[in-house]
Amino acid sequence: MAGGVLVAVAAVVLACGAGGVVARRLGQPAVVGEIAVGILLGPTFLGWVWPEGQRWLLPGEVLPHLAELGNIGLVVFMFLVGLELDVGMLRGLRRAVVVVSQASVWVPLGFGGLLALGLYGTFAPEGVGRREFVLFVAVALSVTAFPVLARILTEQGLYGTPVGALAMACAAVVDVVAWCLLAVVVAVAGGGGGGGGAGSGLWRAALAGVFVAGMWWGVRPLLARGFGRWGRSAERGGGVVALFGGVCLAAYATEALGVHALFGAFVFGAVVPRGVKAVESAARRMREFAVPVLLPLFFVGSGLRTDVGALRGGGAWWWAAAVLGVAVGAKWGAGTAAALVAGLRGREAVLLGALMNCRGVTELVVLNVGLGLGVIGVELFTVLVLMALVTTAATGPVVRVLGGRGLGLGVGGVNAVNAVNGGRG
């Protein structure tokens, strides 16, 4: 058993690492290659061309162990996503960020809900209510991948530019709204997968609100004082212990409340103090292990659930095309139109819309939550994973086509971004 787990972990980590290298050489963020490798190791490719090899490499008895390790990596990753959010950037939001971010959430949410009404009869698992199915699909189409977006902006030389700052501010708001909406969907769906009814769903949502308030006004000051008092010992290794323990406890708390564990990890990351050397050092150590070693195990878990062969018949592929069309059209179109309203020029507005259309790991996390709850089945899960992969892979080339490193903002765009930054030039 132990030997099988070790072989599987080594194979997955090395394969995903190689996939990340190939993706970067093709001008893509590493996560595109890692997700693609995860899919190829599943029934879509390896299980189809060499089923005996897949069973030897990833036997059924080791999969639960890989899943648990991948879940730990995912919890740490969601903590890091929350930590990367500049909460101060969300204060005093001005017109551009408000208009673009809200349009990038609510327009795809509305169109996704309408599409879900059509998908329900074909793709909804037996016993799943229309309400939770429609809510989940709507949220899945409204997601933006904040961490992947940061990587793309960095690689394209746009991270510190006005349009990059505006994109990051908008994505931060979208991330917060999307995770709050997902927490509501999980609560309505009954937390562990059973139908909890509207009353229990609202109760769980209220408890999630209490949890956020307690973390913000209770845990955040305690963390600030603790890291301020024990800064030196935290830098020597105690910081990693404190943050990892806090992540696990926060994740457990929301899991116990009937709201997904990932929500707790995300909120804990959002309340950890910024600008503290011990925190930055501990987060860097956690990232250096969890992201390249544990997170690929989550990608493979997603890949094992993704089965393109399950999309049999032209009807399923037509629906897949419809999902991709609505996802891209609603997200990109809404972001572009809102950016134009906010005063950006045409090319910059199109670029900002394309950046909002990037989904990446965040989408996979959301989809695995839905599959785990039983709100969606393998067929729709596969359709949505393919949509996430295509929209993420398309973002980098679109940025390069629209100008990449030489891109600037028009007068209205500069004013909008200056508003985001509090008027600092």
C-alpha positions, 0 to 999 in steps of 0.5 A, spaced: 500 500 500 505 505 502 509 503 496 503 504 491 502 511 494 509 513 493 509 510 486 503 514 484 505 520 488 512 520 484 509 519 477 503 524 478 508 530 481 513 529 475 508 528 470 505 535 472 511 538 473 513 536 466 506 538 463 508 545 466 514 546 463 511 544 456 506 549 457 511 555 459 515 553 453 508 554 449 507 561 452 501 558 457 501 559 465 504 552 468 497 551 471 494 549 463 499 544 462 498 541 469 491 541 468 492 537 461 496 532 464 491 531 470 486 529 464 490 525 460 492 521 466 484 519 467 480 515 463 480 520 457 487 518 455 491 513 459 485 509 461 483 509 454 489 507 450 492 503 456 487 501 461 492 496 465 497 501 465 493 506 468 490 501 473 498 499 475 500 507 476 493 509 479 490 503 483 483 504 486 486 502 493 491 508 493 486 513 490 483 515 497 490 517 499 492 521 493 485 524 494 486 526 501 493 529 500 490 533 494 485 536 499 490 538 503 494 541 498 488 544 495 486 547 502 493 550 503 492 553 496 485 556 497 489 559 504 494 562 499 489 565 494 486 569 500 492 571 502 494 574 495 488 578 496 489 585 498 483 587 502 486 594 502 485 594 495 477 593 496 476 599 500 473 605 497 472 602 490 471 607 485 467 606 478 471 602 474 472 596 479 465 596 481 462 597 474 467 591 471 467 586 477 460 586 478 458 586 471 463 580 470 459 576 476 452 578 475 451 578 467 455 571 467 451 568 473 444 570 469 446 567 463 449 561 466 442 560 470 438 561 464 443 556 460 442 551 466 434 551 465 436 548 459 441 543 461 437 541 467 433 535 464 439 532 460 445 533 465 442 534 472 443 527 477 437 524 479 434 527 485 437 533 485 433 539 485 432 545 480 434 550 484 441 548 487 443 545 480 441 552 476 444 556 482 451 552 482 451 552 474 450 559 474 456 560 479 460 556 475 460 560 469 461 567 473 468 565 476 475 568 475 481 565 477 485 570 481 491 567 482 492 564 475 490 571 472 496 574 477 501 569 473 499 571 466 500 578 468 506 577 471 509 573 465 506 578 460 509 584 463 503 587 465 503 586 473 505 593 475 501 597 469 495 601 470 491 595 466 494 590 470 492 593 477 485 594 474 485 587 472 487 585 479 482 589 483 476 587 479 479 579 479 479 580 487 472 583 488 470 577 483 473 572 487 470 574 494 463 575 491 464 568 487 466 564 494 461 567 498 456 565 492 459 558 492 458 558 500 450 559 499 450 554 494 453 549 498 449 551 504 442 550 500 445 544 497 445 541 504 453 541 505 454 534 505 450 532 499 443 531 502 438 536 500 437 540 506 431 545 504 431 552 504 430 553 511 437 549 513 440 552 507 439 559 509 441 557 516 448 555 514 449 561 510 447 565 516 452 561 520 457 562 514 456 570 515 457 569 523 464 565 521 466 571 517 465 576 522 468 572 527 474 571 523 475 579 521 473 582 528 476 576 532 481 572 529 485 578 525 487 582 531 489 576 535 494 574 529 496 581 528 498 581 535 501 574 535 505 575 529 508 582 532 510 579 539 513 572 537 515 575 530 523 572 531 520 565 533 515 565 527 520 566 522 524 560 525 519 555 523 513 557 528 510 561 523 509 555 518 506 551 524 501 557 526 499 558 519 498 551 517 494 549 524 490 555 523 488 553 516 486 546 518 482 549 524 478 554 519 477 549 514 474 544 519 470 550 522 466 551 516 466 544 514 462 543 521 457 549 519 455 545 513 459 550 508 465 547 504 472 547 508 475 551 502 471 557 504 474 557 511 481 556 508 480 562 503 477 566 509 483 565 514 488 567 508 484 573 507 484 575 515 492 574 516 496 580 517 500 583 511 507 586 510 509 581 516 516 578 514 514 572 518 508 571 515 511 572 508 516 567 510 511 562 512 507 563 506 513 562 501 515 555 504 508 553 504 507 555 497 514 552 495 511 545 497 504 545 497 503 548 490 508 543 486 507 537 490 500 536 493 496 540 488 498 536 482 494 530 486 488 534 486 489 535 478 489 528 477 483 527 482 479 532 477 482 528 471 480 521 473 473 524 474 473 527 467 471 523 461 471 525 455 468 519 452 462 520 456 460 525 452 457 520 447 452 523 441 452 529 438 447 532 443 452 532 449 457 536 444 452 541 442 451 542 449 458 543 450 459 548 445 453 552 448 456 552 455 463 554 452 459 560 448 455 562 454 461 562 458 466 566 454 460 571 451 457 573 457 464 573 461 468 577 456 462 581 453 460 583 460 467 585 462 468 589 455 462 592 455 463 595 463 470 597 461 467 601 456 462 604 460 468 606 465 472 610 460 477 605 457 479 605 450 476 599 445 483 595 445 484 596 453 476 594 454 477 588 450 483 586 454 480 587 460 474 582 458 479 577 456 482 577 463 476 576 467 474 570 462 480 566 465 478 561 470 484 556 471 484 552 478 479 556 481 474 553 476 476 546 478 475 547 485 468 550 484 467 544 479 469 539 484 465 542 490 459 541 485 461 534 484 462 532 491 455 535 493 452 531 487 449 537 484 452 535 477 454 529 474 460 526 471 458 528 464 457 536 466 463 536 470 467 534 464 464 539 459 465 544 465 472 542 466 473 543 458 470 550 458 475 552 464 481 549 460 479 552 453 478 559 457 484 559 461 489 557 455 486 562 451 487 568 455 495 568 454 495 568 447 489 574 447 493 578 451 499 577 446 495 579 440 492 585 443 499 588 445 502 585 451 508 589 454 506 595 450 499 596 452 497 602 455 491 606 457 487 611 454 485 618 458 479 615 461 482 608 463 488 612 467 483 616 471 479 609 472 486 606 475 488 612 479 481 612 482 483 605 484 489 607 487 487 612 491 489 617 485 497 616 486 500 616 479 
